[in-house]
Amino acid sequence: MNDTDSTPNRDSIVAALRELVEALDRRVPHVERLGEVRIAREAAALRREAAKRVNELTPAQESERSDPPPADDGGRMSRK
């Protein structure tokens, strides 16, 4: 981040990215649909990238570092 970046702009970007992550977390895979495996994989990759960007834009205590990544099928992975 450089001196020309404004906090309100960063805050709105973080809010939009968090909304995207939440929407992807709510997504229900439809395995009967053609191409669903690819769609689920791409959704999982998009979620990872959005969460990574949120982490880059926010202080550590505000980030989503504790969230487990979604499974490749679009569902949440369990912690073990």
Secondary structure, DSSP 8 states (H G I E B T S, - for coil): --TT--HHHHHHHHHHHHHHHHHHHH----TTSTTHHHHHHHHHHHHHHHHHHHHHHS-GGGS-TTS--B-TTSSB----
